[in-house]
Amino acid sequence: MNTTIAKRALGKSGLEVSAIGLGCMGMSFGYGPAADKQEMIRLMRKAVEMGVTFFDTAEVYGPYINEELVGEALAPFKGQVVIATKFGFAPASDGSARWSELDSRPAHIRQVAEASLKRLKTDVIDLFYQHRVDPKVPIEDVAGAVKDLIAEGKVKYFGLSEAGVQTIRRAHAVQPVATLQSEYSLWWREPEAEIMPTLEELGIGFVPFSPLGKGFLTGKIDESTSFDSTDFRNIIPRFSSEARKANQAMVDLLSSIAAGKNATPAQVALAWLLAQKPWIVPIPGTTKLHRLEENLGAASLALHTAELQEIDLAASAISILGERYPESAQRMVNR
């Protein structure tokens, strides 16, 4: 196996993965119609060949079909890769998981774990995240339920997603949190204020999702871009035509840095993230081999102190227009 990508430790948990992972959601769901299954299996296996050891899915992606896809693709690499999945959404009336309601009751967590193990074709879940904090269930009960699954050998590591500082501390006191997965990129820097200092203090890793701003920071989207009717970016305020026009300033900044580095805007955006902390592992998603190669190239792109300062100074002068979620989803973020 070609392991050209450096490894990173996600905090002090003992969990070590490739410096860039692969977010798999968009292969099945979210960004338009599901991609061809066999092509995605080939893509994931190619990613392993290229040194990727960290793959991200969730029961609600699809729902269920993304876990099944990841399980099939990575079955030959058991023990060589880390697969993260997530619990925390309530089943719909037809039995499928849905985004609209939360359910992190301990009995439900256990049900999800058992079902995910089958879909992922494995006997242990490497990293099990609470997908969103459930205000109806004390976080101590959630952490305790995962602690039990860890004791039984069904889960290795516990993670949280989009959790606030107090929630992280309370959970960590019951069962050490290996990593937090939340949105973080040059156009969403809110975690820098309180979240990241807390993670550093507690020795928790950080996995930024949407590290390329749901594709915007690649420079391949502009105000005239139209999305498929099933693409959830259609309902995101930050992706309105007006917002895209205003937010182009951030892409222009990345493009200007990239031009001097023989790199792409996406590579600069990812390299910037990697330069923030040694315990950060972004998980850009893609369905295309050339994009995968481009993203992984960011792991060997060094940004010097002066370049990082230039980016920070220029970025601080750019006001990003539009919320990152519609209001209905915004309320599920725990701060």
N, C-alpha and C positions, 0 to 999 in steps of 0.2 A: 504494500500500500504506500502510495506517495504521500508523505506527510510534510509538505512544503510550508504549511501554515503553522506558525508558532502556537504553542499552547498557552492558555491563561488559567490561573486559579480563580475560581469564583469565590472571592472572600476567603475565609479561613475554614470552610466546611470540609475541605478535602476534595471537592468537586473540581476537576480540571477538564477543560474542553478546548477545542480550536478557538483561536482569537476572534474568528467570525463564524457564526452559525448560519443555519438556513431556516428561515420561517416558511412553513409549508402551507399556511392557510389559503393563500391565493391560488394554489393548485386546484382547489376544489370549490372555492366559495369566496364571495366578497368582492372580487374585482372583475365580475362578468362571468360568463359560462365556465364550467369546470373544464380544465385542460384535458387533453388525451391521457388516459391512465397509463398506458405503456410508455409514453414519452416522459411522463413525470417519474415513473419508476427508474427509467434510464438516467434521468437528470439527477435524482437522489444518489443513485449508485455511482455516477460520475463524480458527484460532490465528495463522496467518501474517498474515491481514488485520488482526488485533489487535496485531501487532508482534512475535510470537514468532519468533525466528530460530534456535532451538536445540532439536533433537529427539533423543531418546535411545532406542536400540533395541539388540538383540544377536542373534546367530545362534541362541542357545539359547532365546530367547523363542518358545515354540510347540512345538518348535523351528521356525525359519525363517519361519513365517507372519508374524511381526511385522515382520521386515525387508521382506518382500514388500509388506505393507500400507503401511509408511512410504514405501517406494520409489514405489509407485503414487500415494499421496496427494501427495507432494512433487515429483513429476516436473515439474510446470509451473513450479517455483520454483528450478530449477537455478541455482546461483551466488548465490542470495539467502538461502539458509538453510544452517545447519551441521547435518549429521547425524552423530551419534556412534554407532558400533557396537563390538562387542567380540568377542574371540577368547579361547580358553583352555580350553574343555571338550572332552573326548574324544568321538569318535563312538561311538554304541551299535552293537550287532551288526546292527541294521537300517539303519545308515548315518546315522541322525539324531543330532544333538548331544544330550548328556544332562548333567544336573547332577552326576551321581555321581562322575565322574572328571575329573581335569585333564590337559590336554595342550597345553603351550606349546613343543613342539619347533619349531624354525625352519621345517622343511618343512611342518608342519601349519599354522603361522601363515600361510604363503603360500597354502596351499589355501583356508583360511577367507577370506582377503582376496579371492581371485579369485571365490569363490562369493558373498561379500557384495556385491561390485561389481555382479554380475549382478542379485541380488535387489533391490538399492537403485536399480537402473536409472541407474547413474552410472559415470563413468570415474575417479573419485577418491573415496576415503573421507576425509571431512573430519577426523575424529578417531577413532583406532583404539586402544581400550583393551585391555590385558590384563585379562580379567574377574576372575580370581583368580590370585594368585601360585602358580606351580607349583614345589614344592620340589625336583622332579626335574631341573629345567632352570635352569642359572645365569641370573640376571636379565640378565647382560651379553649372553648369547646371544639372549635375547628382544628386548632393546633393539637389538641389532645387526640382527636380522631385520627389525624395523620400520624401522630406519635405511635398510636396503636398499630397502624398499618406498617410502620417502619419496624416496630418490634416483631411483627409477624413475618417480616421479610418480603412484604408485598410492595413496599416503596423504599427507595434509598434516601431521597432528599426532599425537603419541604420548601416550597416557594410561595410567595405572595405576588399579586399583580395589582397595580394602581392603588396600593395601600398607603395610608398616611403614617406619619411618624409614630403616633401613640399606638396605633394598631400593630405596627411592626414591632415595637418594644414589648407589647403585651404578648404577642404570639411567640416571639423569640424567647421569652422567659419560660414558656411551657415546652416548646420544641424548637431547637435552633433553626432559624430560617437560613437556608443556604443562599438564596438569591431572591431579589425583587425584580419582577419584569414590569416595566412601565414605559410609557412613551418618553423618548428623549432624543433630541436632534438639535441641529442649529436653529430650527424654527419652533422648537418647544423646549425651553430651558428651565421650566419651573422646578424640576427636581433638584437643581443646583442649590436652591436656597436652604431647604431643611432636610430633604430626603438623603442626598448624597453624604453630608456630614454624619448623619445617623448611621448609614450603611457602613461608612468607614470606621466609625467608633465601635460598632458591633461585629465587624468582620464579615459583613454580608456582601455577596457579589451583586452586580447590577447588569441586567439584560435589557437593553433598550429595544423596544419594538418600534416599528415605523421609523427606523434610523434615517431613512431617505424621504421622510415626510410623505409616506404613501405614494411615492414615485415622483413627487414634485421636485425634489432636490436633484434629480437626475438631469434636469434641463430638457427633458423630452415632452413636457406638458406646458402648454401656454393657455392664454385666455380663450383661444378658439378650439381647443381640444374638446371633443365630445366623447363621453363615456357610454359604454353599453348600458341598456336600461336596468340590468341587474347589478351594476357596479355601485357599491354603497357610497362612493365619493360624490354621487349625484345629490346626496342629502347632507353633505358636510359643508357647513358655512364657509370654511376656509377654501373650499373648491368652487365657490361661485365664480362666475366669469370675472366679476369686479375684483374679487379677492385675488384671483390668480394673476390678474394684471398688476395689482399693487405689490404682490409678493414676489414678482419676478426679480426684484432688487436683490433678494437673497441668492437666487440662482446666478445672477450676474456676478456677484461677489465670488461664489464658488468657481465660476467659469474663469474669472481673471486669475485666481490662484492656480487653478488647474493648468492654464495655458503655460505658466512658467515652470511647471513640474512634469510636463509631458504626461499628464494624467487627465481624468475626466472629473466633472463636478461631483458625480456620485462617489468616486474614490476619495476626493478631498473631504467630502462630508463624513464618510466612514473613518478615514484616517484621523480627522478631528476628534471624533468620538473616542477612538482608541487612545488618543493622546491625553484625554482628560484624566483617566485613572487606569492603573494596571489591572484592576479587577472588573473592568467593563467589557462585555462581550455582546456586540450588536447582532441582531438576527434579521438581516434584510431578506425579503422574500423575492422569488422570481420564478418564472416558468420557462425561462430561456437560458440555454447554455452560455451564450456569449455574455449575458448579463451576470450569470454566476461567476464566470471567469473575471469579468470586470470588477465585481464586488470583492472577490477574494484577493485581487491585486492590491486592494487598499491595505491589506495586512503588511505589505512590504513598502508602503509609501510613508516616508518619514517627513513629518512637518517640523521644522525647526522652531525654536522659541520665538524668534522674530516673526515667523509666518503665523504662528498661533496667536501672537499678540495683534498682528495685523487683522486677522480674521475676527478676533473678539472685538476690537475697536470698531471695525466696519459694521459688524453684525449688531452691535449695541445701538447703532444709529438707525437701524432698520425697524420700522414698526410693522409687525405681521398683522394682516387684516383677516378677521374671521375666527370663530371658535373652532376648536379641533373636533368637536362632536356636535351633533344636534342635541337639543335640550334633553330629550328623553334618555339619551345615553350618558349625558353629562352627569346626571344625578347618580349614576352608578359609580362615580369616581370618589374614593374615600380620601378625604384630606382633613 
